[in-house]
Structure formats: structure tokens, C-alpha cells
């Protein structure tokens, strides 16, 4: 009996048969209601026996579904539902990652997240695809063993995105940041453009399988990569279902190419091409074809595709589109059904782009030739047969072009190790292959795709269930057998048993008269009693069913043999031989060689077309045979690696975020075997090491005191490590040859190992640093002793030099004082002598100058005196004569009237002035003396003449007195100048003595007095 309370969580029955979680709520009226995980309300009684309490671990969900308390389908489903609503799309199942497609971008793939998950153990951080990638990288470097990651799930579950995220992480953690890493990453856009398309279930569905083998150096750097492609869906080039598109590259090209290039290729919109408009869908929501085309072109450059390569690829793609628009018109000639090509620009442009003759192209598409015993016969084709032949030619071009592009990428990113190099490479393989498909109408491609998924499921079952439980039994591990769904029976019917379905398809394809109907009859006869094979409902029904691990799938047998033969007529191959397009001939290189080597190509007819007859000794490989061969090679590669699994879950069929379809997810969980996986992972021991490997790895955790590895066996040492580190209570086992551990044991051992290594490293560092510092100390001490010795010697020498210098200075001081004293005495004597000599010469010079001056003055004064006396004498004589003349003149002119006398005196004055001036010019020095000749009259002068003569004498006396005064002033100034010269000479003598320091105060005073 269950007691319900507010807020409790319970399990309640649902229509799907799997219980659904519900929350207990109590209304205001007190009635109990249950609100299930889908939001629906249910009224129940307080005591309902069908309700069961939910375990606490199932309420909020857990990171690892092994830890679920409710270990059933309902618990798994609700755990994924709760985490999906919270935006947590990743969940662990041991070391297996379950990823639910969110259908929108999440901010959990940033460089910070890459750094966060680098070098971490699985389980330390929340589940993430980066954690699986890091675990692959870590185990590859630790065990030196190749790793692989198998990413599986339905179409639209997110396998391609998970593969790209793994590549992104591995390129980041390799640490090299080289060009090869960028090239490996940029290979994906090219492969997606040519190999992915929009389907009903997925906007970016991979229509081929690829295995990317990334090779690493010993240091963990990416050395190169190689890509293997599997089973490209070539039929999509010619036909698409409703709401589906052709391959992305066609839409990229039409939307992103420049107008000039499109004009050269005669291209227009996607709606105008039959191959692109069959599904009535030319656009894809959420995809920008222009932007994707730019990314595609950039990736082509990075992967060393030349401009010519890119242009040739575009030419072939454009030729495919033009070929798809060719129409055939039915005709009847000679009672034979035939057809003609309706002339159009598309047909002409296709021939121009393929670089073939237009008539040859027309003949190859409308006729088939085959060899009889004697001659070659041509047969016209009906319009349907011609359309099928045209489609086969288009599929051959696209398929071989895709293979050539993959090989071109591999030649760029894969560099095989040189023979001289001894470095071994390890690799991590990423398998991104088409998911399980079940459409309304399934054909040959779906059978091959589902066969590949059956192989991968068997690999998963074998690795997780079969090999694990067999190993437990061989190692004598106590183990309770867990039942699981084994799909080996389906593989037996499809490919393993004699007369299996794929063998029957191959066999029927080689029969000339084999048809789809005969194939269906043979399958019915051979597998009628098998539970895996589902026969047609009636004789007219051409569908058969296969019970796959994911459920029954019904296939339409129409076209099986045609698609399996994948044959191309020799006419079309010879058409390629005549082409001048180098790329076209290059991608058909192997076909051209086969045609040339076959001297008698025979052709047979089938219901729809004529097929080339093959020699019984050497059969042409069919598409199914090639696919099985490549798939077997892939399985061998995976078997040699340590596998990791990522199981992708598609939450709904509508590609909408935050929508969780319980029935769809439950079906995926069931056929993925997640319930059995959880049980075996929970009860089993996924981590296994041989004793020697375990001891080599965790030797640092061994206590050598308890167990000495030199004396004890590796098994005993391994058991001792487990007891010391994991304790006896933990669920770990010791087998015959191996140690069996849980996932958390491996994490615990790695953490303890890292801790012990760090501690031991610290001890080693301490010892080495101590040794290093001791050695350095001894070296420094020895150097210090040497330095001290030399320093002391240097110090003593320096002190001795100081003492010697002191004595030298003392001697120098004494000697300098003696010399100074002697110098002072000599200096004083020299000064005294200098003073006496200077004073003597000064006095002598002064006396000479004084005598010269006196002599000069005497002569000058004598000269002036003599001149004055002479002048005075002359003037006295002249005066007497003039007075006598005046007396005579007065006597004779007494009677002259007074007026006439005045007039004559004025005239006499006027005449005397020029005469005096003329005399002055002749003799400037004695000019003041009158010219006696002019004034001595011939006759006795009168009174007027005496009067005038008197005035002249007085004027000359005054001028003579003036000249005497001027001479006196000149002599005085000359004497003053001589005195100044003597004083100046005295001052120069004193300055000279002062400069030499020979003049003292007494000598100065003495000299002054003498001066």
C-alpha cells in the first residue's frame, strides 16, 4: 500500500506499457492529483496499488545511469527526459556516452570547455563528448594502443555533429596548432557538401559512411589523417523523395557562385533543374547556402585544390544538371522502338562541359552496342531505357567524382611514415556512418545501410556482452549471466550463412536473365522458415521484410539487381575515352583500363536496359560485394582498436527543440540494448589489465615493505595494490591473468597514482635540489676560500702600499717644506734685487725724460722769447716811423675838410683788409707782422695814413699777444702729458712687481718716496 503525500514522486502506468513518472499534488478540496512527466493530470485514490514510489535518484536524474535506483526502462527514459528538459544532453552509461540531439545550438563547445575537459579522467566532470575524446587521447598515449570511437544512432540523431566535435577537440589538445590540423578539420565541409543532403528526418543527413583515422606522433601531435568512405547513395543524384533535397553541393553552387561563372556554365535557379526539384524542396531552413559555399571554397583552398581543379569540378556538376534536363522523344524505326533527344540548350551545354562530340553523346545515350560472334550490333533504346542509361551515367560521374575528391583529400592530409623513421604512430578512429533507416519505401540502399548497422550492433554486442562474459568465465570470475538481445541471427540470414540474402543478390546479378522477381523467389525459397525473413504477403507483392535489431523493415525489391550491378555501358565509357576533359577521364581511369583490356565486351539485355556480360572466369565486382569487402576491412580495423561508444538518440521526428517523444526514445533505447548495457556495466568490470601491465602502471602505489616486486609475483603485487588502494570491500576481482576493475576504480587509481607520482616527484625534486644545492654550496665555499685568500693577499698588499705611500708622503712633505723655505728666502732676495733694479731703471728713465722735457721747454720758451723780442723790436721801429709819418701827414693835410677825411679813412680801411688777409695766407706763423713795404709811402704820408697805420699796429700787437698765450697753453699741456706718461709708467712698473710677487709694503713705500 502506497501512502501519497504532497510533493512525492511515483510511477504510474501508461499507454505505452512503460510506467511514467508523476508528481503528487493535493488540491484545495483535499483530492489527490497526479501530474505526469508530460504535464497531464490524473485523479487517483489515496490507496492505489498500481502506484509505486520513485527512487530518489530518479527524481532529478543522474549523470551515470548505472547509479539509478530504478534500474528499468522507465527509469532510463525519465532520466533522459529530465536531463533533456534541463538542457543537459549528455549522459553516461559507464564509459558509454548517450547523446540526445537538442536540435539547437548550446554554449557548451567553447574553447574554455575544451580546456576544462583536457587531461581529465572520465567521470570527474559532467558528461560531455569532449570527455570521451579526451579519454581516447589519454588511453592512446598511456597504453600505446589504437583507439576508435563508434558513433551510432538513427538518421537525425546527431552523429555527424558529434564527429565534428570530436575532431575539434582532438585538434585542440594535440597542442601543435599546425597546418595539418586545420586541413583535417576543413576536410569535413567538403565531404558534407558532396555526401550530405536534407531528408525528411534530418537536414544534414550523411548519405555515406566515413571512417576518419587520425594518426598521432609519440608526443601526441597530429601527424596526418586518412578518410575511408562507404556506400555513397548515388541514386539521390537522380531521384529524391518528397520534401527532400539533392546533395548540398548543387544548391551551394547555384546560390553562391558569381554571376559570371554561372553564365559561363549556363546555370540558373535550382527550380529549373529536374534533378534538384523532384522533392519539391530547394531550400533548407537553418542553412545558409551562400555562407556554406564560401566555407566550402575556403576549405578547397586549404586542402590544396587548385583553381583549375575547382573549376573542373564545377563543370562536371553543371554537366550533371544539364544532363538531367535532357528529354527523350519516343520513335519507331524499322518496327523497333527507339528514341531521339529533343534538341535544347541543356543538351548542347552538357556536351560542351563534358568536352565530347554532341553527336557521339547523342548516340551513346540513345543506342547500345553489343558484340555477336562476328560483328558489333547497335540497338536503339526506348525513352525509358535511355533515361535509365542517362541516370546511370550521371550517377557514375558523381560517384567517381566523390571518390576522386576523397583520394585528393587523403593525398593532402595523409603522410605515410618514412622508412628511415623508427617512430611508431598511434591513431584514433572516428566512425560516422549512416544510421538505421526505415522509410515508407525502402530499397537496396536501405538494405546495405541497415546491414552495416547490424554489423556495428553486433560489434557492440560482442564487445560489451559476449567477449566480456566469456572473459569472466575464462578468468574464473564469479558472475551471474545477463541475457541480452543478440542480432547474430539477422547477420546470418543477411551475410553469414550459405545462400544468404546478399549472396543471392550477387548471384542473381551475375545471371544474364536474372530479375528482381526471380531474386525474390530465391530468397523466399531459401529463408521461408527463418524468423528473420518476412515473406511477401502474396505472389504479386514485391516487398519482403527483415527483422532487424531495431525492428522489422520492409524492402521493395524493384531495382535491386540494377542497383547492385552498378554497371555502365561500354558506349558511355568509350564516350569518356573520346572526351578532352582531363578530370572526367581521370575519374574513369580504372573503367577505361578495364574496357581496353577486355577485347570482347559482351552485352546482355534485361527488362529495362542492356547490361554488359561478364566472363565466367572473372566477374565484375558488384556494389554489394564491394560494400561487404570494405565493411569487413572496417570491422577488422575496429577489432584491433580499443573501442568507445557514443549512442545518439533522436528525441522526435519533427526536428524541434525541447520536444521529447517517449515512444520514439523508448524504441531507440530498446534496440540499442541500453537496458542490458547498463546491467552488464553495473555488474561487470569494464577496466581490465594484465598483472604485469597493472604493476607497471601502478608500481608507485605498491608498498614494497609488504610486497617486494623482486621476490613476489606480479599477481601478488597487483592484489596488494588493490587491497591498499581500493580496500577489500570494493567490488574488484583478481582473475587468472588479469585484474578486473570498475570505472570508478580506474578513476580512483589514476588519481591516487597522480598524487603518488606528484609526492614522489616532490621527494625526488627535494633530493636533487638538496644535492644540487650542496654541490653548489661546496663549490661556492671552495670558491669563497680562494676568494678570501686572494682578498687577504690583496688587502695586505694594499695596506703595504698605503704605508709606503705614507712614508713617501712624509718624505715629500719634509722635502717640500725645506724647498719652500729655501724658495721663500731666494724669492725675497730676488724681490729685493728686482725692486732695486726696477727703481734704478725707473729713476734713470725719469731723469732722462725730465732732462729732455726741461731742455725742450727751454728751447721752446727761448724760441718764443726771441720771436717776441724780435717782433717787439720790429713793432717799435715801425711805430716810430709811423709816428713820424703821421706828424708829417698831419701837417700837410690840416686843411682837408673833415668830411673828406672820414671818406678817405673808410676807403683806406677797405683797402687794408684784403692786403692783411693775403699776408696771412703767405705766412701763417708771422702773419701778424705788417708788411712794411706796403706802408712806406713814396711820399710823405699824411694824417690819415698815420692814423690807419696806428690802428694796424695795435691790431698786430693784440694778435701777437694772443699767439704767445696759445704757445704757453701748448707748453703747459705738453708738460701735463709728460707728467701723465710718467705716472702711467709708474703704475705699470708697480703692477709688474705685484704680479711677480716681489713688492712688499716697505719696498712700495720706498719706491713711492723715490718716485
ZITAGI-V245900 format. One record per pair of residues at least 4 apart in sequence whose C-alpha atoms are under 6 Angstrom apart, sorted by the first residue. I is the first residue (numbers start at 0). J is the second residue. If there is no record, write none. Layout:
i->{I/I}
j->{J/J}
This chain:
i->{5/5/5/6/7/7/8/8/8/9/9/9/9/9/10/10/10/10/10/11/11/11/12/13/17/18/20/20/21/21/21/21/22/22/23/23/24/24/25/25/25/25/26/32/32/33/33/34/34/34/35/54/56/56/56/60/62/62/63/63/64/65/65/65/69/70/79/82/83/83/88/88/89/89/89/89/90/90/90/91/91/95/96/97/97/97/98/98/99/99/100/100/100/101/102/108/116/132/133/134/138/139/139/139/145/145/145/145/146/146/146/146/147/147/147/147/147/148/148/148/148/149/149/150/150/150/150/151/152/152/152/152/153/153/154/155/155/156/156/156/170/173/173/175/182/185/188/189/190/191/192/192/193/194/195/195/195/195/195/196/196/196/196/196/197/197/197/197/197/197/198/198/206/206/207/207/207/208/208/208/208/208/209/209/209/209/210/210/210/210/211/211/211/211/212/212/212/212/213/213/213/214/214/214/214/214/214/215/215/215/215/215/215/215/216/216/216/223/223/223/224/224/225/225/233/235/236/237/239/239/239/240/241/242/242/243/244/245/248/251/251/251/252/254/255/255/261/261/269/270/273/273/274/288/299/300/304/314/318/318/319/321/321/322/325/326/327/327/327/327/328/328/329/329/329/330/330/331/331/331/336/337/337/337/338/338/344/345/350/350/350/354/354/354/355/362/363/363/364/365/365/366/366/366/367/367/368/368/369/369/369/369/370/370/370/380/380/381/384/384/385/394/395/396/399/409/435/437/441/441/441/442/442/443/445/452/457/458/459/460/461/461/462/463/466/471/474/474/483/486/489/490/491/491/492/493/493/493/494/494/498/498/502/503/507/508/515/522/523/531/531/532/532/533/533/533/534/535/535/535/541/542/542/542/543/543/544/544/544/545/545/546/546/547/548/549/560/563/563/563/564/569/584/601/601/602/602/602/603/603/603/603/604/604/605/613/614/626/650/650/650/651/651/661/667/668/672/673/676/677/679/684/684/684/685/686/686/686/687/687/688/688/688/689/689/689/690/690/690/691/693/694/694/701/703/707/720/721/722/722/731/731/732/733/740/743/744/748/751/752/755/756/760/761/763/764/765/766/767/768/769/770/771/772/775/776/779/783/786/787/789/790/793/800/804/807/808/811/815/818/822/826/829/830/830/833/834/837/838/840/841/842/845/850/851/852/853/856/857/858/860/861/863/867/870/871/874/877/878/881/881/884/885/885/885/888/888/888/889/889/889/903/918/919/919/922/927/940/992/992/993/1002/1003/1006}
j->{23/24/25/23/22/23/21/22/53/20/21/51/52/53/18/19/20/50/51/18/19/50/18/18/73/73/35/36/33/34/35/36/33/34/32/33/31/32/29/30/31/32/30/41/42/40/41/38/39/40/39/68/60/67/68/78/90/91/91/92/92/92/677/681/74/74/83/87/87/88/98/99/97/98/126/127/96/97/126/95/96/644/645/645/646/647/647/648/647/648/156/157/649/656/656/112/130/165/137/138/142/143/144/145/425/426/427/640/427/640/641/642/427/428/429/640/642/429/642/643/644/430/644/158/430/431/645/646/156/434/646/647/434/435/434/200/201/647/648/649/180/219/220/220/302/298/295/295/194/195/247/248/248/206/203/204/205/206/246/203/204/245/246/247/201/202/203/204/243/244/202/243/231/232/229/230/231/228/229/431/432/433/227/228/431/432/226/227/429/430/225/226/428/429/224/225/427/428/224/426/427/221/222/223/224/425/426/219/220/221/222/424/425/426/220/222/424/412/413/414/412/413/409/413/394/239/245/274/243/277/278/278/278/278/280/278/280/275/252/255/288/292/256/289/289/292/265/266/275/276/323/324/323/292/304/304/308/352/349/352/393/345/349/349/346/341/339/340/341/382/338/339/337/338/382/337/338/335/336/337/381/379/380/381/381/382/348/349/354/355/357/578/579/580/578/366/570/571/385/380/385/378/379/380/377/378/376/377/375/376/601/602/374/375/601/384/385/385/607/608/389/398/399/400/586/413/449/552/445/554/555/554/555/559/449/456/461/462/463/464/465/466/466/467/470/476/734/735/675/548/531/494/495/496/499/499/500/501/499/501/502/503/506/507/513/560/557/526/527/545/546/544/545/543/544/545/543/540/542/543/556/554/555/556/553/554/552/553/554/551/552/550/551/551/670/670/564/621/622/623/621/573/588/611/612/610/611/612/609/610/611/612/609/610/609/618/618/630/659/660/664/659/660/665/671/673/676/677/680/681/683/739/740/741/741/739/740/741/738/739/693/737/738/693/736/737/713/714/737/713/697/698/717/720/707/711/724/725/726/727/739/740/739/738/744/747/748/752/755/756/759/760/764/765/767/768/769/770/771/772/773/774/775/776/779/780/783/787/790/791/793/794/797/804/808/811/812/815/819/822/826/830/833/834/997/837/838/841/842/844/845/846/849/854/855/856/857/860/861/862/864/865/867/871/874/875/878/881/882/885/945/940/941/942/945/940/941/942/893/941/942/907/926/923/926/926/955/944/997/998/998/1006/1007/1010}
